Amino acid sequence: MVSLFKGAKVPLTKEKPVSKRPPNTAFRQQRLKAWQPILSPQSVLPLLIFVACIFTPIGIGLIVSATKVQDLTIDYSHCDTKASTTAFVDIPKKYTMYHFKNKVENKPQWKVTEDESGDKTCELQFEVPNEIKRSVFIYYKLTNFYQNHRRYVQSFDTKQILGKPIKLDDLDTSCSPIRSRDDKIIYPCGLIANSMFNDTFSQKLNGVNNTGDYDLTNKDISWSVDRHRYKATKYNASDIVPPPNWMKKYPDGYTDENIPNIHTWEEFQVWMRTAAFPKFYKLALKNESVPLPNGTYQMNIELNYPISLFGGTKSFVLTTNSAIGGRNMSLGVLYLIVAGLCALFGIAFLVKLIFQPRTMGDHAYLNFNDEEEDDDENTHTETSVLREII
């Protein structure tokens, strides 16, 4: 114990301040070797010419490949309100878009019918002016539907889709608020399943005016990895209920005979693979074995899916595919734009180099270390002078 009485000597200790100076290493003092290219017209010109020569044929090839795709798009969002109930009428031009090899003589038409239960069906008639070689794909297109919302993307239970009978307390909380109803588990739970697209396309193109029918299939429309990912459930029908928006399909709930088998329900698998953008296409039907003959065809679509809730549109799309997918000019145009810019700057640099050449200095004489040493010496001299003055 240190004595505090009068006359006692208390040792005075003063600790040295801790230095915050980084260690004197090449990494901590930023003395690592580095290489920084010094761009000159002689080095930039070959690069610009090379990029222009490579991107130009790629862009042309992409555009040519896209132009060979034949497609038909009909926006049937307003079919129930603007189509006639008695006879086929021409669809307004702003709702249709098509690209075929031959000219379309007859405009697409539509008609809406209603059965005794109040269900409406939109009947679309359209002309295929030339034979389309296989394969033929039928998509539905939605706009202004944000499947990429973070809460929406996460709203499902992984164990449920693997077929495991998960209890309510163990159900993923991301399924909220579509988790339970009347103390029963919602199967499948979550926002994705509840908002599934449910307009029903007929599985054939009905021929009109002596045109034969063209069969379509919904088999193998989902990704092969998804067909192995989804399994039939082991829930008992008495323990689960359908999502709220599925009540039209399952008005009396589930029974042991009508529980959906998501292992074979490929339309469900296609919908569950969420899209990255608010405008997207999802495959509904296809025919990869038989060409589509020219003629007039009719597609019947049962109207079930409301679009007024999200202010978007829904469309029927008939198309072929190319090596890069559907009819998309954007990628080829971007390649050509980059190639054009490279060619433009290359020509500008070449003209500048020819008419106003500039003598390049020898980079070996650039020595920044000498300047740093001079600065250090000047600083040291100024410090010494100040000390003498003080």
N, C-alpha and C positions, 0 to 999 in steps of 0.2 A: 504494500500500500504506500502511496506517495504521501509524505507528510506535508500538511498545509499550515503548520505552525510557523510563527515568526522566526526568521533566520534560516528556515529550511530552503535548500536549493532545489528548484524544480528544473529538471533538464528540459531544454527547449529543442524540439525536433521539427524539422521542416521537410516534408516529403517533396520530392521532385515532381513537377507536373508530368503527366503521362503524355507522351508525344503521339500525335495523331497523323504523323507523317507516314505515308505508305512505304512499304519496304522498297529498297533500291533494286528492283528487278526490272527486266526488260518489259515484262507484261504489265506490272503495276505502274511503271513510269512511262508507258506507251512508247517504248523504243523498239518494238517488234519490227521486223523487216516487212515491208509492204511494196506492192507493185501497183502503180497507177498509170494506165495507158494515156499517153498524150495524143489525142486525136488530131489527125492532119488530113487534108484532102486526099493525099495518096493512100491513106489507110481506110478512110471512110468510103470512098468511091467504090472499091471492089465489093465491100459489104452491101451497100445499097443496090448495086447491080445484081448481086447474087440473090438477095431477097426478092427483088422484082422478078427475076427470071424463074424463081421457084414458085412464088405465090400466084403468078399469072396463070399458068396451066392448071394449078390446083383449083383456083377460083372458077375458071371456065368449066372444068370438069364437074364441079359441084353444081353449077347452074344448069348445065346440060342434063345431068342426072336428075335434078329436081323437075325440069320441064317435061321429062318423060313420064312423070307420075300423073295419072288421070284420077280426078276426084270430083265429088259432088257434095256440097254442104247445103243443108236446108235448116234454117232456124225456125223451129216449130213452136217457139215459146208462146205465140199468140194464136195458135191454131184453134183453141177452144173458143176464142172470141171473134176472130176475123175470118175464119173459114166458114163456108156455107154448110148448112145442114141438109141440103137437098141435092146438090150437084157439085161436081168438081169445078173449081174456079182457079184462075192463075194466081200463083203466089207472088206477092209484091217483090220486085227486083232486089230490094235491099235485104231480103231474107234469104236469097239464094246466091250461090257462087259455084261455078263448075268449070272444069278444064278437061276437054276430051280432044282426041285427035281430029275427029270430024265435027262439023258444025251441028249444034242442037237446033232442030227445027221447031219443036214444041216445048213451050215453057213448062216448068214443073207446076203441078196443081195440087190442091189439097181440099179435103172435106172432113167434117167432124160428125161423128155419130154418137148417139147416147142410147144405152140399153135401159131396161126396166129398173135396174137398181141405181141408175144415175151415173154409172161409169162411162166416161167419154173415151172415144178412140179417134186418133188423128190418122187419116188415110192420106198417104203421100203418093202421088203418081209422078214419075219422071222418065225421061227418055235417055237411053244409053245409045248414042249414035253409031258406035262401032264396037266390035268385039274387044273385050278386055281379057287379056291373058291372065292366067293365074299368077299370083294369088289376089283374092278380093277380100277386103276387110271392112267391117261395119263398126264404127265408133260412135259413142255419144260424146258431145263436147259441152262443157260447162264453162261459164265465164263468171267472174266476180265471186267465186267460191274459194275461200282461203283455207285450203286443207293444210297449209304450211304453218298455221298458228301453233305456237308451242304447246299450249294446253290441249288443243285438238289432237295433235300428233301423238301425245303421250296418253290419250284417253282410251286405254284398253288394258286388259289383264293378260299378261303373257301366259300364265299357267292355264287360264281358261281356254285360250285358243289351242293349247296343247292337249286339251281333252280332260284335264284334271278337275274333279269336283271340288272346287275351292269353296270354303265356308264364307259367310258374309263378313265375319270379323277379319278374315285373312285376305279379303279381296283388295286389290290395289286401289288406293284412295284416289288415284288419278282418274278413275272411272266416274267420280262424282260429277254431276248429280245423277247420272244414269247408273246407279248401283243396285238399288232395291226398290220394290214397290209391294205394298201390302205384306211386309215382312218376308218377302220372297226375293231371291236373287234374280237380277236381270241377266239373261243370257242371250247373246253376248253383251257384256256391259260396255259402257263408254259412249262418247260422242260420235266416234267414227261409225260404229255399227248402227247407231240410232239414226244417222243422217244418210244412210245408204241410198243410192239412186235406185228408184223402183219403177221407172217407166218401162213397160214391157214391149220389146220388139218381137214381131212375129219371126219365126225361124225359117222363113223363106221369102224370097221376092216373088210375089204373085205376078205372073205374066198377064199382060193386057193386049187385046187385039191379036189373038193367035200366037202370042209369045209364051213359050213354055215357062214353067216355074223354075226358080233357081234356089236350090236348097242351101241352107247355111247351118252352121253348128256352133255351139258354145263350149265345145271340148277343146282343151289345151289353149285356152285364151289367157290363162294366168301364167306367171313365171313358174318354172319347174321347182325352184326352191320354195315357193309358197305352197305348192301342192304337197310338199313333204312337211311343211311347217304346221299346217292346220290339221287337227285331228278331231275325230268324232268325240262328242262329249260323253262323260260317264255320269252326268247328272240324271236324277229321276225327274220325270216330267212334273211331278207334284211339288218339286222344290224350286222350280224356276218359272219365270214369266218372260215373254218377249219384250223388247224395248218398246217405248210408247209409240213410236212411229211405225211399228210393225203390226199394229192392232188390226189394220185392214186385212192383212194376209193371215193373221192368226186371231180372229175375233173372239174365239173361245179359249185362248191361251194354248199352251202346249199339251199334247198327249203323247203317249209312248210311241205312236205311229207317225207323228208329224214334227218331231223335234228336228230342226235343221241340221243336216250333216255338213259342217263347214269343210270337211276333208274333200268332198266332191263338189261343193257349191263354189264354182270358180268365179261367178259374178261377185260373190262376197269377197273372195280373195283379191280380185282386181281392185275393188273399191277400198279395201283395207290398206293397200299400198298407196300411201298418200302422195299427192302431187306437190311439186316444188313451187308452182306458180298459180295464181288465181284463175288463169285460163288453161285448161288442160283437156286432153283426150283420153278416154278409156275404152279399151277394146270390149265389144259386146258379142260380135259374131264374126265368122270368117268362113271362107271356102278356099282351100289351097290345092284342090285336086282337079277342078273343072273350070274352064274359061267361062266368062260371062258373055253370052251372045248379045248382039245388039237387039234392041227392041224397047218396048215400054213396060215398066214394072211398077208395082205398087207395094209399099211397105206400110203395114198397120202398126201403130204405136199406141198402146194403152196409156192414157195420161193419168199418172198418179203423183208425180213429183212436183211439189210447189216451188216456184222460183221467186215469187214475190217476197219471200222471207228474207232473201239476201240480195235482191235487186239485180239478178244476173239473167243469163239466157241459157237455153238448152238447144242443141242442134243434133240433127242426124247427119252422119258423115259416111259416105261410101268412097273408098279410096284404094289405090294400089300402093305398093311400097317400092323403094329403090334401095341401093346399097347404103345410103345414108338416112333412110327412113322415109317420111312423107314428103309432101311438097313444101319445101322450105328454102327460099332463095336467100335468106339472111346470111347464112354462113358463106356462101359463094361470093356474095356482094362484099362482105367484109374482107375476104381475101383479096379481091380486086382493088378495093380502096387502099389497103396497105401497099399492094404492089404499085398502084398509081402514085401514091405519096413518095415511095422510095425512088421511083423513076423520076419524079419531078425534082426532088432534092438532089438526086444524082446529076441530072442535067444542069441544075443551078450551080452545083459545086464544080462541075467540069468547065462551064463557061467562066466562072470566077477564076479557076486555076489557069485557064488559057489566056484570058485577057488581062487579068490583074494578078500575076503570080507573086508570091511572097516568099522571100528567102527564109528558110527555116534555120534557126540557130542550133548549135550543137548542145544537146541536152546534158552532155557530160560535164559542162561547165556550171551547171546549176548545183550549188552546194549550200544547203541551208544550215549545215552545222557551223560553218564559219560565222554566219550571221548571228547564230545563237551565242557563240563564244564571244563575239564582239559586244553583244548586248550585256552578257554577264560581266565583262571587263568594265564597261561603262557604268553599270550599276554599282560595282565594287568601288570604283573611283569616286562616284558621287557620294557613297556612304562614308568613305574616308574623309572627304572634305567636310561633310556635315559634322562628323565627330570632332574635327579640329576646331570648327567654328564654335561648337558647344563648349 
